[in-house]
Amino acid sequence: MIRALLMASTLLATPAIAEDFNWAETTDPQTMDPHAVNSAAVLGFLNNVYEGLVRRGKDMSIEPALATAWEPIGAGEGWRFTLRQDVTFHDGADFNADDVIFSYQRASDEASDTRSWFAPVSDVIKVDDYTVDIMTTAPNPIFPDSIANWMMMDSGWAETNNTTLPDKESGNYATLNTNGTGAFKVTAREPGLRTVLEPNTDWWDTAEHNITRAELTPIQNPATAVAALLSGDVDMINPVPIQDAQRLAAAGNVQVIQGIEARVIMLGFPHKADALKYSAETTDANPFADPRVRQAVAHAINVPAILQTIMRGNAEPASQLVSPAMRGFSASLADRPAYDPDQANALLAEAGYENGFSFGLKCPNDRYLNDEAVCQAITGMLAQVGITAVLDAMPVQNYWPELRADNYDMYLLGWSPGTFDAEHPIRFLAATPNEEKKLGSWNFGGFSNARVDELLPMIQSEIDDTKRQAMLDEVTGILQDEVAYVPMYVQPLVWGAKANIDLTQRPDNFFILRWVTVN
């Protein structure tokens, strides 16, 4: 196991002869709209097409993109961004401050899945055509880091095509069509079948790739994906099935690129539900509303066994909503609950469920590495303490609507903080859901704690690292004590590529085409 993050990147000063590039992933992007769905599958792909004011480099550091510079305003009233001039969208329209204003209004609207990103924002002001002030409700030192995936759309294009707001349910023109400023254009989109991209020859930046055409093919079956790589039908697959990594690494024409992702895999609960939805006998109560039952779940799951048997030793246990590599990780709270079925049984009995109960476990089968297999293992482990899970695994395209409609009794979730900071999952997963304040948009179960809500804005505005860490430690302690979620492990990154492919693997699992060279 390579425990350190492996940044596999070999760049040529002069690109080789231009080539086609084909790759496969298990999950097809749900939409081409950069503001409709806040998921890594969508945002990772669209980072090749759309751009933000800032972007992340190969080492995950923030660097200029459509803004060339930014600086705080006054004593923390906001941030001033100087925009890049002479940038055009793929249809030839000029990029300017009006597009930033429009993109803010669109991305922060109630219809947008990215609106929580703008919880600290009070206003966005156009100073001139190439200067924008983003005002915040309090000093926000990490704000530039928080908007690396906020992508700019052309206001004129959106108005012409009646897509001024995203529609993640029914879809609109932006669901299938794109018009960004990025290094690649989408030239064909067939959801579930293929997506074709071609280089943007008018891109403002210097291209490091030598790709003339790229095609993404979703392949859900792991064996099919491996066979496609070995036969040369595709140049790269993500992910490589853990059980096939060693065999692929031994193949002379294939390389395996391995690292640790920023994503924590966890279980979530219906905190606010009055009753279970999928229980055969417990139809008038919600056992998971009791923290003792949630703690019992934590003790019943044998995480070391999951890591050894399903992940083949390629993942690390998790105790918090972020991994130890993230800023704000609470080192003093690094231990996760021990596997202890006896303690789980005692807690269930104390909560009044000595005979157990049944419930429905929702799980994706094409989103996270070995996700369905992990859920099957969890089902068996919970059964050993008398909790009977009825597993319902489904494609991620159907999964998110089920969670948003509260159609679950327990669910699997993976979270990678876009800012690489512990504040991020607190804002999205632990803050009391509040549409007006743009908080808790992925807090499906409605977990709520007044002290967490009180600390969040203080964490966002605190400049002193020691004071800030103390507040993050307090929040982490609350989430662990109340078992808001059951973090299990940090997902590994395992990609496979032909030996003649040079690429960069980032810990956010975003595959960036502009860093690909076919030799």
HELIX and SHEET records of a PDB file:
HELIX    1   1 ALA A   40  LEU A   46  1                                   7    
HELIX    2   2 ALA A   97  ALA A  107  1                                  11    
HELIX    3   3 ARG A  115  PHE A  118  5                                   4    
HELIX    4   4 PHE A  143  SER A  146  1                                   4    
HELIX    5   5 SER A  155  THR A  160  1                                   6    
HELIX    6   6 TYR A  173  LEU A  176  1                                   4    
HELIX    7   7 PRO A  222  SER A  231  1                                  10    
HELIX    8   8 ILE A  242  ASP A  244  5                                   3    
HELIX    9   9 ALA A  245  ALA A  250  1                                   6    
HELIX   10  10 PRO A  287  ALA A  289  5                                   3    
HELIX   11  11 PRO A  291  ALA A  300  1                                  10    
HELIX   12  12 VAL A  303  ALA A  305  1                                   3    
HELIX   13  13 ILE A  306  ILE A  310  3                                   5    
HELIX   14  14 ALA A  331  LEU A  333  5                                   3    
HELIX   15  15 PRO A  341  GLU A  350  1                                  10    
HELIX   16  16 ASP A  371  ALA A  383  1                                  13    
HELIX   17  17 VAL A  396  ARG A  404  1                                   9    
HELIX   18  18 GLU A  423  PRO A  425  1                                   3    
HELIX   19  19 ILE A  426  ALA A  430  3                                   5    
HELIX   20  20 ALA A  450  SER A  461  1                                  12    
HELIX   21  21 ASP A  465  ASP A  481  1                                  17    
HELIX   22  22 LEU A  513  TRP A  515  5                                   3    
SHEET    1   A10 PHE A 184  GLU A 190  0                                        
SHEET    2   A10 ARG A 194  PRO A 199 -1                                        
SHEET    3   A10 ILE A 211  PRO A 218 -1                                        
SHEET    4   A10 GLU A  19  GLU A  25  1                                        
SHEET    5   A10 MET A 236  ASN A 238  1                                        
SHEET    6   A10 TYR A 485  LYS A 498 -1                                        
SHEET    7   A10 VAL A 254  GLY A 268 -1                                        
SHEET    8   A10 MET A 410  TRP A 415 -1                                        
SHEET    9   A10 PHE A 357  PRO A 364  1                                        
SHEET   10   A10 ILE A 387  MET A 394  1                                        
SHEET    1   B 7 PHE A 184  GLU A 190  0                                        
SHEET    2   B 7 ARG A 194  PRO A 199 -1                                        
SHEET    3   B 7 ILE A 211  PRO A 218 -1                                        
SHEET    4   B 7 GLU A  19  GLU A  25  1                                        
SHEET    5   B 7 MET A 236  ASN A 238  1                                        
SHEET    6   B 7 TYR A 485  LYS A 498 -1                                        
SHEET    7   B 7 GLU A 316  PRO A 317 -1                                        
SHEET    1   C 2 VAL A  54  ARG A  56  0                                        
SHEET    2   C 2 ILE A  62  PRO A  64 -1                                        
SHEET    1   D 4 ALA A  67  ILE A  73  0                                        
SHEET    2   D 4 GLY A  78  LEU A  83 -1                                        
SHEET    3   D 4 THR A 131  THR A 136 -1                                        
SHEET    4   D 4 VAL A 121  ASP A 128 -1                                        
SHEET    1   E 2 ILE A 501  ASP A 502  0                                        
SHEET    2   E 2 THR A 517  VAL A 518 -1                                        
END                                                                             
